[in-house]
């Protein structure tokens, strides 16, 4: 058959995504599959079952990354890889991450049933702990695999209950024997919902990001003086939560003050002892700064940290700041990005050249191989929430773009 006429099975893709959405389903229509929980294990088990049904060689490395390999005509050539993650945010959506795993599965199913050989091998991957919502930071396992993060440091990460990453990996049975170590890749594609409003606003079906913004994560720890709220005068209090509140507003105002295309967010906060009649004596909160301009993000943090220290001193609340994670902005390979745009044209889908404001495992893959991403619209621009949604038509369209992008890469002799 003419491979240009090849299309994925949209109904099967929908059915696969709906089956996955049952695992960790929430009352609001979303999913909760935190990394290395029982729900994550259940999703992994189903994924591995599906990989074996199409005769893929399945391997699991020491970080719990799951790889399914389809042989090519010349297995000495570097493979083409695609994947994302099956873990979710707390009360997250049904498409974030999982679409980027189920779509390449549908691509490989389509090739399998049509007996289509490729020159190069093809690899599908589920990266462990992309979200970083249970074990921070995000993208830990792809970072270890790419050589950007230390395995033992990742193993030592703890959740809010003090449980270690490595112990939970063992508990669910997904600490593999294979070393989490990069191998040569010809190309890496990651397919994802946009998670923002731009494609929908522009009326486009396919997004081809030129790259991913930088991501800076910080953890802030404040100490105050606990006391009974009634007898303690307002004057002279060392209220850690009030100090945090001032700092959080500084985070919100920061992008407007610095100018440029930057965003800054406080997304997590713990207050102690968290009792209505005790002045808070400890607060922990997070800061997330993102920009296409690495230098602007760093200067923004320098300005913000000075404000934090001044507020801490004025409130009499000692402060400790930890830089948890920093990833530079990731410009994608121009040839692969253009391939995504050209394939969209070939298939008759409208397209947009854009930027990814969200972090993805592609940030680390971009450090070791030519990389590109494929976006489809998020309805209302909503993501990381239960009402996250993307039409099945758009899911299918993006998967067809992934199919032909992977095919073209897998059938070329050299880059």
Secondary structure, 3 states (H helix, E strand, C coil): CCHHHCCCCHHHHHHHHHHHHCCCECCCCCECCCCCCHHHHHHHHHHHHHHHHCCCEEEEECCCCEEEEECCCCCCCCEEEEEECCCCCCCECCCCCCHHHHHHHHHHHHHHHCCCCCCCCEEEEECCCCCCCCCCCCCHHHHHHCCCCCHHHHHCCECCCCCEHHHHHHHCCCCCCECCCCCCEEEEEEEEECCCCHHHHHCCCEEEEEEECEEEEEEEEEECCCCECCCCCCCCCCCHHHHHHHHHHHHHHHHHHHCCCEEEECCCEEEECCCCCECCCEEEEEEEEEECCHHHHHHHHHHHHHHHHHHHHHHCCCEEEEEEEEECCEECCHHHHHHHHHHHHHHCCCEEEEEECCCCCHHHHCCCCCEEEEEECCHHHCCCCCCCCCCHHHHHHHHHHHHHHHHHHHCCCCC
